Amino acid sequence: MFVRFTITGDRATLIAKELSGAGGYEPGTISRQVERDLSEREMQALSRILKQTAVLDLPPVDCMLGADGSQWIVEAADNEGYKYINRWSHNFGPIHDFGIFALKLTGWRYEIY
């Protein structure tokens, strides 16, 4: 699954897609998707969570690896360039908090929240 935010001026769009496959084994096909504009309130919440978690200031990778679990990737691109943050199975901390925020904005429900 991925959730993408595109921010242009005073407008922000959310695009999310979930695949039918088994994680890193076989991606499958798109099983559901959503694309919509964020409300003013949601845009403010997005700005707030980015500041609170400072997720975009984290180092790109850490040393955690695993055979099973979740991979959390946050990417950002703006006039200053591109950056990414890649974490394995973080069930706490800034990247998890940001990821859960993004997932909740899709309107889809998962056991993790």
N, CA, C and O of each residue as an XYZ file, in Angstrom:
452
protein
N       0.839     -1.165      0.000
C       0.000      0.000      0.000
C       0.877      1.217      0.000
O       1.979      1.188      0.548
N       0.417      2.278     -0.597
C       1.119      3.546     -0.484
C       0.118      4.669     -0.332
O      -1.024      4.577     -0.781
N       0.570      5.729      0.311
C      -0.212      6.959      0.446
C       0.698      8.083     -0.024
O       1.829      8.221      0.444
N       0.197      8.875     -0.945
C       0.982      9.978     -1.504
C       0.250     11.286     -1.276
O      -0.957     11.389     -1.495
N       1.007     12.287     -0.831
C       0.475     13.637     -0.702
C       1.164     14.509     -1.735
O       2.391     14.502     -1.840
N       0.390     15.253     -2.488
C       0.937     16.228     -3.421
C       0.445     17.594     -2.968
O      -0.759     17.838     -2.882
N       1.388     18.479     -2.681
C       1.037     19.807     -2.187
C       1.481     20.836     -3.209
O       2.658     20.915     -3.559
N       0.523     21.628     -3.686
C       0.784     22.681     -4.649
C       0.094     23.942     -4.158
O      -1.133     24.038     -4.179
N       0.890     24.908     -3.716
C       0.313     26.143     -3.188
C      -0.535     25.854     -1.968
O      -0.053     25.296     -0.983
N      -1.809     26.238     -2.037
C      -2.709     26.040     -0.901
C      -3.617     24.828     -1.091
O      -4.650     24.717     -0.431
N      -3.235     23.917     -1.991
C      -4.025     22.728     -2.270
C      -3.174     21.479     -2.032
O      -2.000     21.439     -2.402
N      -3.772     20.466     -1.414
C      -3.092     19.194     -1.190
C      -4.011     18.056     -1.619
O      -5.215     18.080     -1.366
N      -3.417     17.059     -2.272
C      -4.151     15.902     -2.745
C      -3.589     14.645     -2.108
O      -2.377     14.522     -1.932
N      -4.454     13.723     -1.767
C      -4.068     12.413     -1.262
C      -4.389     11.391     -2.333
O      -5.486     11.390     -2.892
N      -3.435     10.525     -2.619
C      -3.651      9.381     -3.500
C      -3.166      8.162     -2.732
O      -2.035      8.146     -2.247
N      -4.002      7.147     -2.615
C      -3.617      5.925     -1.920
C      -4.056      4.727     -2.749
O      -5.126      4.727     -3.357
N      -3.199      3.698     -2.758
C      -3.533      2.452     -3.444
C      -3.076      1.292     -2.585
O      -2.011      1.331     -1.967
N      -3.894      0.269     -2.559
C      -3.558     -0.955     -1.855
C      -3.543     -2.090     -2.871
O      -4.446     -2.210     -3.699
N      -2.511     -2.917     -2.798
C      -2.395     -4.043     -3.712
C      -2.902     -5.323     -3.058
O      -2.944     -5.425     -1.832
N      -3.283     -6.288     -3.870
C      -3.871     -7.533     -3.373
C      -2.834     -8.581     -2.996
O      -3.189     -9.606     -2.414
N      -1.578     -8.357     -3.307
C      -0.540     -9.367     -3.094
C      -0.094     -9.525     -1.665
O      -0.624     -8.892     -0.753
N       0.898    -10.388     -1.483
C       1.440    -10.716     -0.164
C       2.727     -9.946      0.088
O       3.818    -10.512      0.021
N       2.603     -8.692      0.370
C       3.763     -7.869      0.729
C       4.879     -7.931     -0.285
O       4.652     -7.734     -1.478
N       6.097     -8.206      0.186
C       7.267     -8.227     -0.675
C       7.391     -9.467     -1.542
O       8.360     -9.589     -2.292
N       6.439    -10.391     -1.464
C       6.537    -11.632     -2.211
C       5.940    -11.517     -3.609
O       6.592    -11.866     -4.593
N       4.742    -11.043     -3.700
C       4.038    -10.908     -4.967
C       3.105     -9.719     -4.849
O       2.161     -9.762     -4.060
N       3.342     -8.649     -5.616
C       2.554     -7.426     -5.405
C       1.065     -7.554     -5.714
O       0.251     -6.902     -5.059
N       0.692     -8.363     -6.679
C      -0.721     -8.491     -7.021
C      -1.195     -7.306     -7.853
O      -0.413     -6.676     -8.565
N      -2.474     -7.018     -7.754
C      -3.082     -5.929     -8.507
C      -3.704     -4.929     -7.526
O      -3.827     -5.210     -6.334
N      -4.086     -3.782     -8.034
C      -4.712     -2.762     -7.185
C      -6.074     -3.283     -6.734
O      -6.952     -3.561     -7.551
N      -6.230     -3.409     -5.414
C      -7.498     -3.909     -4.880
C      -8.426     -2.776     -4.450
O      -9.647     -2.933     -4.456
N      -7.848     -1.642     -4.079
C      -8.661     -0.447     -3.802
C      -7.765      0.772     -3.884
O      -6.547      0.707     -3.715
N      -8.431      1.891     -4.155
C      -7.694      3.145     -4.279
C      -8.602      4.320     -3.950
O      -9.827      4.236     -4.042
N      -7.966      5.407     -3.566
C      -8.699      6.633     -3.272
C      -7.845      7.805     -3.741
O      -6.621      7.791     -3.614
N      -8.500      8.797     -4.274
C      -7.839     10.052     -4.640
C      -8.797     11.183     -4.289
O      -9.945     11.213     -4.734
N      -8.288     12.126     -3.467
C      -9.148     13.229     -3.062
C      -8.311     14.396     -2.576
O      -7.140     14.243     -2.231
N      -8.934     15.561     -2.556
C      -8.291     16.744     -1.991
C      -8.377     16.668     -0.470
O      -9.359     16.171      0.081
N      -7.352     17.159      0.193
C      -7.387     17.272      1.646
C      -8.138     18.544      2.021
O      -8.058     19.556      1.325
N      -8.857     18.480      3.114
C      -9.521     19.670      3.631
C      -8.472     20.595      4.253
O      -7.329     20.193      4.469
N      -8.860     21.797      4.528
C      -7.972     22.753      5.205
C      -7.501     22.180      6.543
O      -6.327     22.276      6.898
N      -8.427     21.594      7.262
C      -8.096     21.001      8.571
C      -7.092     19.854      8.428
O      -6.162     19.738      9.226
N      -7.281     19.007      7.408
C      -6.357     17.893      7.169
C      -4.980     18.403      6.746
O      -3.959     17.835      7.132
N      -4.954     19.464      5.961
C      -3.671     20.055      5.563
C      -2.929     20.592      6.783
O      -1.712     20.434      6.890
N      -3.645     21.217      7.688
C      -3.026     21.714      8.923
C      -2.517     20.554      9.769
O      -1.441     20.641     10.359
N      -3.282     19.473      9.832
C      -2.861     18.297     10.599
C      -1.623     17.657      9.972
O      -0.735     17.200     10.691
N      -1.555     17.619      8.655
C      -0.382     17.092      7.950
C       0.850     17.927      8.283
O       1.911     17.388      8.596
N       0.702     19.222      8.214
C       1.817     20.115      8.557
C       2.250     19.912     10.001
O       3.443     19.897     10.307
N       1.277     19.757     10.880
C       1.558     19.572     12.309
C       2.300     18.255     12.568
O       3.274     18.237     13.320
N       1.852     17.157     11.955
C       2.499     15.859     12.189
C       3.907     15.838     11.614
O       4.797     15.202     12.178
N       4.116     16.524     10.502
C       5.473     16.606      9.945
C       6.402     17.345     10.898
O       7.561     16.964     11.067
N       5.890     18.402     11.521
C       6.708     19.147     12.485
C       6.916     18.350     13.772
O       8.028     18.295     14.296
N       5.856     17.737     14.280
C       5.941     16.989     15.545
C       6.888     15.797     15.441
O       7.689     15.559     16.346
N       6.801     15.061     14.363
C       7.609     13.850     14.218
C       9.001     14.143     13.667
O       9.928     13.359     13.871
N       9.151     15.272     12.969
C      10.411     15.600     12.284
C      10.874     14.415     11.433
O      12.073     14.170     11.298
N       9.929     13.696     10.869
C      10.226     12.483     10.120
C      11.169     12.761      8.943
O      11.985     11.912      8.584
N      11.055     13.941      8.350
C      11.907     14.251      7.203
C      13.327     14.625      7.609
O      14.188     14.806      6.747
N      13.582     14.742      8.899
C      14.929     15.020      9.393
C      15.660     13.757      9.842
O      16.824     13.825     10.236
N      14.992     12.613      9.788
C      15.616     11.355     10.199
C      16.664     10.922      9.173
O      16.566     11.287      8.001
N      17.665     10.148      9.600
C      18.619      9.606      8.636
C      17.913      8.642      7.686
O      16.906      8.042      8.062
N      18.412      8.484      6.479
C      17.718      7.664      5.473
C      17.423      6.228      5.910
O      16.324      5.730      5.666
N      18.375      5.560      6.545
C      18.178      4.150      6.907
C      18.699      3.892      8.314
O      19.470      4.679      8.864
N      18.262      2.773      8.883
C      18.843      2.297     10.135
C      19.297      0.856      9.911
O      19.203      0.352      8.792
N      19.771      0.206     10.923
C      20.364     -1.131     10.784
C      19.382     -2.275     10.992
O      19.771     -3.438     10.884
N      18.124     -1.978     11.286
C      17.153     -3.052     11.525
C      16.755     -3.736     10.230
O      16.445     -3.076      9.238
N      16.767     -5.060     10.243
C      16.289     -5.868      9.127
C      15.450     -6.992      9.694
O      15.525     -7.285     10.887
N      14.658     -7.620      8.859
C      13.854     -8.730      9.327
C      13.364     -9.581      8.182
O      13.394     -9.160      7.025
N      12.914    -10.772      8.501
C      12.397    -11.680      7.487
C      10.899    -11.475      7.276
O      10.358    -11.828      6.228
N      10.241    -10.909      8.267
C       8.808    -10.676      8.168
C       8.497     -9.401      8.937
O       9.189     -9.078      9.902
N       7.488     -8.689      8.532
C       7.137     -7.453      9.214
C       6.693     -6.391      8.223
O       6.190     -6.703      7.144
N       6.883     -5.143      8.598
C       6.452     -4.015      7.774
C       7.647     -3.172      7.391
O       8.586     -3.010      8.171
N       7.605     -2.643      6.196
C       8.616     -1.693      5.763
C       7.923     -0.349      5.596
O       6.939     -0.229      4.867
N       8.453      0.660      6.283
C       7.892      2.002      6.230
C       8.868      2.879      5.446
O      10.027      3.026      5.835
N       8.408      3.447      4.363
C       9.242      4.334      3.548
C       8.528      5.670      3.420
O       7.355      5.725      3.050
N       9.236      6.733      3.726
C       8.711      8.081      3.548
C       9.634      8.771      2.556
O      10.852      8.784      2.739
N       9.057      9.343      1.512
C       9.825     10.073      0.513
C       9.291     11.494      0.426
O       8.104     11.740      0.636
N      10.174     12.415      0.116
C       9.758     13.812     -0.067
C      10.595     14.438     -1.170
O      11.796     14.186     -1.274
N       9.956     15.246     -1.983
C      10.653     15.984     -3.033
C      10.102     17.398     -3.058
O       8.890     17.608     -3.023
N      11.006     18.361     -3.118
C      10.620     19.758     -3.239
C      11.733     20.498     -3.974
O      12.615     19.870     -4.561
N      11.696     21.809     -3.946
C      12.710     22.608     -4.649
C      14.115     22.379     -4.110
O      15.100     22.655     -4.795
N      14.206     21.873     -2.875
C      15.515     21.633     -2.260
C      16.069     20.256     -2.597
O      17.220     19.967     -2.269
N      15.288     19.404     -3.241
C      15.770     18.085     -3.627
C      14.873     16.960     -3.163
O      13.690     17.154     -2.884
N      15.465     15.772     -3.085
C      14.751     14.539     -2.754
C      15.363     13.929     -1.501
O      16.578     13.976     -1.304
N      14.519     13.361     -0.664
C      14.997     12.605      0.490
C      14.057     11.451      0.770
O      12.882     11.478      0.404
N      14.600     10.434      1.430
C      13.786      9.294      1.808
C      14.217      8.792      3.181
O      15.342      9.014      3.630
N      13.283      8.110      3.826
C      13.526      7.480      5.110
C      12.963      6.067      4.995
O      11.818      5.893      4.580
N      13.754      5.057      5.359
C      13.378      3.663      5.195
C      13.572      2.948      6.527
O      14.689      2.890      7.042
N      12.508      2.411      7.082
C      12.581      1.709      8.360
C      11.866      0.370      8.274
O      10.903      0.225      7.522
N      12.333     -0.609      9.043
C      11.748     -1.944      9.089
C      10.977     -2.128     10.387
O      11.531     -1.940     11.470
N       9.706     -2.495     10.287
C       8.859     -2.894     11.413
C       8.890     -1.959     12.606
O       8.909     -2.424     13.746
N       8.896     -0.676     12.382
C       8.821      0.257     13.505
C       7.376      0.378     13.957
O       6.540      0.931     13.242
N       7.087     -0.133     15.128
C       5.737     -0.062     15.690
C       5.618      1.055     16.709
O       4.679      1.087     17.504
N       6.572      1.971     16.680
C       6.590      3.101     17.583
C       7.486      4.165     16.964
O       8.221      3.890     16.015
N       7.427      5.344     17.485
C       8.323      6.400     17.049
C       7.789      7.239     15.900
O       6.655      7.050     15.460
N       8.607      8.165     15.417
C       8.131      9.165     14.461
C       7.664      8.608     13.120
O       6.646      9.060     12.597
N       8.373      7.649     12.557
C       7.953      7.148     11.246
C       6.644      6.360     11.362
O       5.807      6.413     10.461
N       6.468      5.638     12.455
C       5.213      4.921     12.702
C       4.069      5.912     12.893
O       3.000      5.744     12.306
N       4.286      6.939     13.706
C       3.239      7.938     13.951
C       2.812      8.623     12.655
O       1.621      8.817     12.412
N       3.789      8.987     11.827
C       3.459      9.617     10.547
C       2.725      8.634      9.636
O       1.745      9.003      8.990
N       3.191      7.389      9.581
C       2.548      6.386      8.734
C       1.110      6.116      9.128
O       0.236      6.020      8.267
N       0.859      5.993     10.415
C      -0.513      5.769     10.887
C      -1.396      6.963     10.546
O      -2.545      6.791     10.140
N      -0.864      8.174     10.709
C      -1.609      9.373     10.322
C      -2.011      9.290      8.848
O      -3.167      9.528      8.499
N      -1.049      8.951      7.986
C      -1.319      8.868      6.547
C      -2.361      7.790      6.244
O      -3.278      8.017      5.454
N      -2.225      6.624      6.867
C      -3.191      5.544      6.642
C      -4.600      5.942      7.066
O      -5.568      5.624      6.375
N      -4.720      6.625      8.182
C      -6.045      7.050      8.655
C      -6.723      7.999      7.678
O      -7.947      7.976      7.543
N      -5.940      8.836      6.992
C      -6.542      9.767      6.035
C      -7.161      9.066      4.825
O      -7.968      9.663      4.114
N      -6.793      7.811      4.584
C      -7.400      7.075      3.469
C      -8.857      6.738      3.762
O      -9.650      6.549      2.840
N      -9.215      6.661      5.056
C     -10.544      6.235      5.439
C     -10.660      4.718      5.564
O     -11.717      4.208      5.935
N      -9.585      3.995      5.258
C      -9.570      2.529      5.368
C      -9.223      2.150      6.805
O      -8.521      2.895      7.489
N      -9.701      1.023      7.256
C      -9.455      0.566      8.618
C      -8.520     -0.636      8.609
O      -8.634     -1.542      7.783
N      -7.598     -0.609      9.556
C      -6.639     -1.697      9.735
C      -6.550     -2.046     11.211
O      -6.900     -1.227     12.060
N      -6.088     -3.248     11.528
C      -5.956     -3.676     12.917
C      -4.911     -2.880     13.691
O      -4.962     -2.850     14.921
N      -3.973     -2.241     13.015
C      -2.868     -1.562     13.704
C      -3.283     -0.239     14.326
O      -2.499      0.362     15.060
N      -4.495      0.231     14.054
C      -4.982      1.452     14.720
C      -6.460      1.398     14.963
O      -7.030      2.340     15.512
